[in-house]
Amino acid sequence: MFDPHGPIARSIATHGWWLLLMSIAVYLVVMVALLIALGRRRREIDDQPETTRRLTRNVSIAVALTVVILVGIAASSVVSGRGIYSPSGAGAVTVDVVGHQWWWDFQYHDVTPSDVFTSPNELHIPVGLPVVIKAMSTDVIHSFWVPNLMGKRDLIPGIVTNTWIQADEPGVYRGQCAEFCGHQHAHMALEVVAEPMNTFQAWIRHQREPAAEPATDEERRGKDVFMQSTCVTCHAIRGTDAGSHLGPELTHVASRLTIAAGTLPNARGHLAGWIANSQSIKPGNRMPPNALTPDDLQAVLAYVRSLR
């Protein structure tokens, strides 16, 4: 949060630094006063009226300074929070952020229903433009937080909450669920990929395309195994008969940076372990073990790795 790369994060970081420095200053003044009080011997002049008046004046000054500090903190909070919930300009795109136990679904809308697509656990945004976020949850309370770009925003079941996000420079920024949501809360991460507008638009066009057709015999066999196994009951792959949205969509899964909501890099070995028995990697998630033979597992893995 103290390494901001967007306007919201900068506002929060500025307020955080100011609050931290003010707190340190107040703490040091209090500690010095305490040490002076502890080391001071009682004297006869302490019982005289002028001493009482002087101490009363000192206490009044300290109270006034405290009030000024608190008012300053409140004012800084208001200024910092003024632009957090709505962008100053029109959003380049609107994205629905949907929280599940324990993964994220980013839904990109369009006026043409066939152009709507989802990007599980990986949010792509254009650099330098605000993106409007509509946040919601399907089960329990989650909290969407990308420390380098924005503050926390709760996702509450049955309620749509709005915020926005913006990155000032290209990069990959890690996010995290910041509200305890169950056993695998710590493994509910996400990646925000900020890229130039032309790259972002190319990514949008690619994400709207259906899944690539298998190119090898092993990939074709893997597709057949996928469609005949329990995989098809939870996942969708556009352009195929797989249309369930209980789990993340897999149309372009091989192009993503991570799997299992940021738990593992998207590498062949990790993906093989996840397909075979995700419970050994992320206990309690909604994906059951798959009783595939070694040959079938390798075929499914080849097919899934071809979905770019």
C-alpha positions in Angstrom: 0.0 0.0 0.0 3.0 2.3 0.4 4.1 1.6 -3.2 1.1 3.2 -5.1 0.7 2.8 -8.8 -2.7 4.5 -9.2 -4.6 7.6 -8.1 -6.6 5.8 -5.4 -3.6 4.1 -4.0 -1.6 7.3 -4.0 -4.4 9.1 -2.0 -4.5 6.2 0.5 -0.7 6.1 0.8 -0.4 9.9 1.3 -3.0 9.7 4.1 -1.3 6.6 5.6 2.1 8.3 5.7 0.7 11.5 7.2 -1.2 9.4 9.9 1.9 7.3 10.6 4.2 10.3 11.0 1.7 12.2 13.2 1.2 9.1 15.4 5.0 8.7 15.8 5.4 12.4 16.7 2.6 12.2 19.3 4.0 9.0 20.7 7.4 10.5 21.1 6.0 13.7 22.8 4.0 11.5 25.2 7.0 9.3 26.0 9.2 12.3 26.7 6.6 13.8 29.0 6.2 10.5 30.8 10.0 10.2 31.3 10.2 13.8 32.7 7.3 13.1 35.0 8.9 9.8 36.3 12.3 11.5 36.9 11.0 14.6 38.6 11.0 14.9 42.4 8.2 16.5 44.2 8.9 20.1 45.4 7.2 22.6 47.8 6.2 24.9 44.9 4.0 22.2 43.6 1.3 23.0 46.2 1.1 26.7 45.4 -1.8 28.2 43.4 0.4 29.5 40.6 1.6 26.0 39.9 -2.0 24.8 39.7 -2.8 27.6 37.2 0.3 26.8 35.1 -0.6 23.1 35.0 -4.2 23.8 34.1 -2.9 26.0 31.3 -0.6 23.3 30.0 -3.3 20.7 30.1 -5.7 23.0 28.2 -3.0 23.6 25.5 -2.4 19.8 25.3 -6.2 19.2 24.9 -6.4 21.9 22.2 -3.5 20.4 20.3 -5.2 17.0 20.6 -8.4 18.4 19.1 -6.5 20.1 16.3 -4.7 16.8 15.5 -8.0 14.8 15.5 -9.7 17.4 13.2 -6.6 17.3 10.9 -6.8 13.5 10.7 -10.6 13.7 10.0 -10.0 16.3 7.3 -7.2 14.2 5.7 -9.5 11.1 5.7 -12.3 13.1 3.9 -9.9 14.4 1.3 -8.4 11.0 0.7 -11.7 9.3 0.5 -13.4 11.8 -1.7 -12.6 10.1 -5.0 -12.4 6.5 -3.9 -15.9 5.4 -4.8 -16.4 7.1 -8.1 -13.9 8.0 -10.9 -13.5 11.6 -12.0 -14.0 10.6 -15.6 -16.0 8.1 -17.6 -14.8 4.5 -17.2 -13.1 2.8 -20.2 -14.9 -0.5 -19.3 -17.1 -1.9 -16.6 -16.3 -5.2 -15.0 -18.3 -7.3 -12.6 -16.2 -8.7 -9.8 -17.8 -11.9 -8.4 -16.4 -13.5 -5.4 -16.7 -17.3 -4.8 -15.2 -19.6 -2.2 -12.3 -19.4 -3.1 -11.8 -17.8 -6.5 -12.6 -14.7 -8.4 -14.7 -14.2 -11.6 -14.2 -11.1 -13.7 -17.1 -10.6 -16.1 -16.6 -8.2 -19.1 -19.9 -7.0 -20.5 -20.8 -5.8 -24.0 -23.9 -4.6 -25.8 -23.6 -7.8 -27.9 -24.5 -10.7 -25.6 -22.2 -13.1 -27.5 -19.2 -10.8 -26.8 -19.6 -11.2 -23.0 -16.8 -13.2 -21.5 -15.2 -14.0 -18.1 -11.6 -14.0 -16.9 -11.3 -16.1 -13.7 -8.7 -14.8 -11.2 -7.1 -12.5 -13.7 -8.3 -8.9 -14.2 -7.0 -7.1 -17.3 -7.2 -3.3 -17.4 -6.0 -0.5 -19.7 -3.2 1.8 -18.3 -4.2 5.3 -17.4 -8.0 4.9 -17.6 -10.5 4.3 -14.8 -12.3 0.9 -14.8 -15.6 0.8 -13.0 -16.0 -2.2 -10.7 -19.4 -3.7 -9.7 -18.6 -6.1 -6.9 -20.8 -8.9 -5.7 -20.6 -12.3 -3.9 -22.3 -15.6 -4.5 -21.8 -17.1 -1.0 -20.2 -15.2 1.9 -18.6 -11.8 2.4 -15.4 -11.3 0.5 -13.2 -8.2 0.1 -11.5 -7.1 -3.1 -8.1 -5.5 -2.4 -5.2 -4.7 -4.7 -2.9 -2.7 -2.4 -0.8 -1.1 -5.2 -3.9 0.2 -7.0 -6.9 0.7 -4.6 -8.3 0.2 -1.1 -10.5 -2.6 0.1 -14.0 -3.1 -1.2 -16.4 -5.6 0.4 -18.4 -8.0 -1.6 -21.7 -8.7 0.2 -24.2 -11.5 -0.9 -27.3 -10.0 -2.4 -25.8 -6.5 -2.7 -23.9 -4.8 -5.6 -21.2 -2.4 -4.4 -19.4 0.0 -6.7 -15.8 1.2 -6.8 -13.2 1.8 -9.5 -9.6 1.0 -10.2 -6.8 2.6 -12.3 -3.2 1.8 -13.0 -0.8 4.5 -14.1 1.8 2.2 -15.6 1.9 -1.3 -17.1 2.6 -4.2 -14.7 1.1 -7.2 -12.9 -0.3 -6.3 -9.5 -1.3 -8.9 -6.9 -4.6 -8.7 -5.1 -6.1 -10.6 -2.3 -9.4 -11.3 -0.5 -9.1 -9.2 2.6 -12.2 -10.5 4.5 -11.9 -13.9 6.2 -14.2 -16.1 4.1 -13.4 -19.7 5.1 -10.8 -22.4 5.1 -8.9 -21.3 2.0 -9.2 -17.5 2.5 -5.4 -17.1 2.4 -5.4 -18.8 -1.1 -8.0 -16.5 -2.7 -5.6 -14.2 -4.6 -5.8 -12.5 -8.0 -3.6 -10.8 -10.6 -4.4 -7.4 -12.1 -2.6 -7.1 -15.5 -2.4 -3.4 -16.5 -1.4 -3.0 -20.2 -1.4 -0.3 -22.9 -4.8 0.3 -24.6 -3.8 -1.5 -27.9 -2.6 -4.5 -26.0 -5.7 -4.5 -23.8 -8.0 -4.3 -26.9 -6.1 -7.2 -28.5 -6.6 -9.2 -25.3 -10.3 -8.4 -25.3 -10.7 -9.5 -28.9 -8.8 -12.8 -28.2 -10.9 -13.5 -25.1 -14.1 -13.2 -27.1 -12.9 -16.0 -29.5 -14.1 -19.6 -28.9 -11.6 -22.2 -27.8 -9.0 -23.4 -30.2 -9.7 -26.8 -31.8 -7.4 -29.6 -30.8 -4.4 -29.8 -33.1 -3.0 -33.3 -32.2 -4.4 -36.7 -31.6 -3.6 -36.4 -27.9 -5.4 -33.1 -27.6 -8.4 -34.6 -29.4 -8.5 -37.5 -27.1 -8.1 -35.1 -24.2 -11.1 -33.2 -25.3 -13.2 -36.4 -25.6 -12.1 -37.4 -22.0 -12.9 -33.9 -20.7 -16.4 -34.0 -22.3 -17.1 -37.5 -20.9 -15.9 -36.9 -17.4 -17.0 -34.9 -14.4 -15.0 -31.9 -15.7 -17.9 -30.9 -18.0 -20.4 -30.6 -15.1 -18.6 -27.6 -13.6 -16.6 -25.8 -16.3 -17.4 -24.0 -19.5 -15.4 -23.9 -22.7 -16.9 -21.6 -25.4 -17.3 -23.3 -28.7 -17.9 -26.8 -27.1 -20.7 -28.5 -25.3 -19.2 -27.6 -21.9 -21.4 -24.8 -20.6 -21.5 -25.1 -16.8 -20.4 -22.1 -14.8 -20.1 -23.7 -11.3 -16.3 -23.4 -11.6 -14.0 -21.1 -13.6 -14.4 -20.9 -17.3 -11.5 -22.6 -19.2 -11.8 -21.2 -22.7 -8.4 -19.6 -22.5 -7.1 -21.1 -19.3 -3.6 -21.8 -20.6 -2.9 -18.1 -21.2 -3.4 -17.2 -17.5 -0.5 -16.5 -15.2 -1.7 -18.7 -12.3 -4.1 -21.4 -11.4 -6.3 -22.0 -8.3 -6.7 -18.3 -7.6 -3.1 -17.4 -7.4 -2.1 -20.5 -5.5 0.3 -21.9 -8.1 2.0 -20.8 -11.3 0.3 -21.9 -14.4 2.9 -24.6 -15.3 2.2 -28.1 -16.7 3.3 -30.0 -13.5 1.2 -27.8 -11.3 -1.8 -28.1 -13.6 -1.5 -31.9 -13.7 -1.5 -32.1 -9.9 -4.5 -29.8 -9.7 -6.5 -31.8 -12.3 -5.7 -35.1 -10.6 -6.4 -34.1 -7.0 -6.9 -30.4 -6.2 -7.8 -31.3 -2.6 -4.2 -32.2 -1.9 -3.2 -28.6 -2.9 -6.1 -26.5 -1.7 -8.1 -28.6 0.8 -11.8 -27.7 1.0 -12.2 -26.2 -2.5 -15.3 -27.3 -4.6 -13.4 -29.4 -7.1 -13.4 -33.1 -6.4 -10.5 -35.5 -7.2 -10.6 -36.9 -10.8 -10.1 -40.7 -11.1 -8.3 -40.5 -14.4 -5.9 -43.1 -15.7 -2.4 -41.7 -16.3 -2.9 -41.8 -20.1 -6.3 -40.0 -19.8 -4.8 -37.4 -17.4 -2.0 -36.6 -19.8 -4.5 -36.3 -22.7 -6.7 -33.9 -20.7 -3.6 -32.0 -19.7 -2.5 -31.7 -23.3 -6.0 -30.4 -24.3 -6.3 -27.9 -21.4 -2.8 -26.6 -22.1 -3.8 -25.9 -25.7 -6.6 -23.6 -24.6 -4.8 -20.3 -25.0 
